[in-house]
Amino acid sequence: MADPVTITERRGLGLATLMARPGIAPAAIGAAIGLDPPTGPGRTALGDLALVGTGPGTWLAVTDAPEPAWPIALEDQLAGLGVLSDQSGAYAVFRIAGPGARTLLQRGAFIDLDPRVFGPGSAATTVIAHIGAILWQLDELPSFEVAVFRSYAASFRHWIDLTAAAL
């Protein structure tokens, strides 16, 4: 590949789907947990907790350092404003970083990843190489993270390796 890229599977993450109850605004969720959630497809973070917008009133909560009962503690903070479902075992998350990362992902993603429209803090629920994925950009390097259902992780990694070799 002309532009270098590194691919790492992130292990030990805590992942959970967070859904606001009907009629609850994102601001109320933010006030309860101390982190304003994105109001659309985007990513916000504070400390080791990030929220990735996946749909109206729905986010993927991601923590780098999950305590054993972290989803229960987060749901307790919500105090009935929303519900949480632990997804830590359901997803595999890959970090794809470096000057060639955007080019690599664009080969399979069905969205526009041009840096003028998809930059740090951007997120999308999309399909990459015919595999459902949640994608977000972390920084200007660029570094991206992609969550795919764990049962598709080997297929996704195979696609990454073939695509990187072709570039």
N, C-alpha and C positions, 0 to 999 in steps of 0.2 A: 504494500500500500504506500503510495507516495507520501501522504501525510500520516504521521504516526497516530496510533490509537491504542488505548489499553482497555481491556475488558475484564471486569472483576465481578464475580457473583458475590453479592453482599449477604453475609450470613449473620444470624443472631439478631435480626431486626424484629421489632414488634410492629405488627400491622393490624389495623382494625378498620372496619367500615363504620363511619359515624353518620347517622341520619337524623336531621332535625324533625321533631314532631310537626304535624300539620299546623300551620299558622305561626311557627316559631322562626323569627328572622335570624340570619347569620350573626348579626351583632349580639343577640342574646346568647348564642352559643359561645361567641368570643368572650363576652363578659364572664361567663361561667367558668371557662377553662383558662382564661388569661392569654389567649392567642386568637386574634381576629382571623377567621377563616376567609379564604378567597370567596368572592361572590360569584365567580364564574370559573372557567378553566384556568387555574393558576395554582401556585404553591406559596404558602407562607410558613415561616418557621420561627421558633423562639426556643433557645436552648437545644435540647435534644428531641423536641417534638415538632413535627411538620404536619401540615394539613394540605392535601392535594385535592382540588375541586374535581369531582368526577361526574357531577350532575346537579340539578337544582336541589339545594338543601342536603347534599350528600358529599362526603369527603372520605378520602383514604387517610387515616391517621398513621403516621410513621414515626417510630422512635428508634434511635440508635442504641439506647441502653434500657431495654425493658426490664422492669422489676417483674417478679413472678405474677403479681396480681395487677399489673399496670392497666389492663382494660377495665377491670372492676373499679379501680381508683378513678379513672377518667370518666367512666359512666356515673359514678357517684358525684363528681363535680358537675355533671350536666343537670342533676337534680330534676329529672323528669322532662327536661327541654329536648332531649334527643335520646336515641338508643345507639348502642355500640355492639358490634359483633366482631370478636377476635378472628382475624384472618391470617395470623402469623404463620400457620402451617399451610395456608392455601396458595400463597404466592411465592415465586422466586423473583428476586430483584437483582438486576444487572446494572452495574455502572459502566458506561461507555464514555470514555474521556479522551481528549486530545484533539489536535487540529483536524484529524480525519473523521471524528465522531459524527458530525452532522452529515457528511457525505455518505457514510456507511448507513446511517439510519434512514436517510432519504431514499435509499435504494429499495426499501421495503415498506416505508410508512405511507399511508394514504392521506397525508396532510402536508401543508407547506411548512417546512422547517427553516425557511430563510431567516437569518438573524434579524431582519428588519421587522418581522412579525412574530417570531418565536425566539425569545431571549430568556435570560435568567428570570425565574419566577413563572415562566409559561408552563402550561400543562395541557395534556389532551388525553382523552380516552379514545383510542383508535384501533386500527389493525396494522400490524407490521408483519409482512410476509404471511398473510392470512391467519395470523395468530392475534387474538384479542390482547390488547396491551394498554397499560396506563403509563404515560410517558411524561417526564418533567425535566426541565433544564435547571441545573444548579448554579452555574456560573458562566463567566465569559470564556473559559478555556477553549472550547466548551466541555462541560461535563453534564451528561444526561443520566437519569436513572429510568429503567424500564421494569415495570412489574408485569409478569405474566403468570397465569395459573401454573402452579408447580408441575402439573402433568404435561405441560407444553415446554418446560424449561429446556429439556434436551434438544427438542426440535428447534427452539429459538436459538440456542447456542450453536447448533449445527448451521443454521442459516447465517448467523454472525460470522462464523469461521469461513464458510464458503464465500460470502460476500467480501470479507476483508481480503481474502486471497485473490479474488478477482480484481480488486482495486489496486 
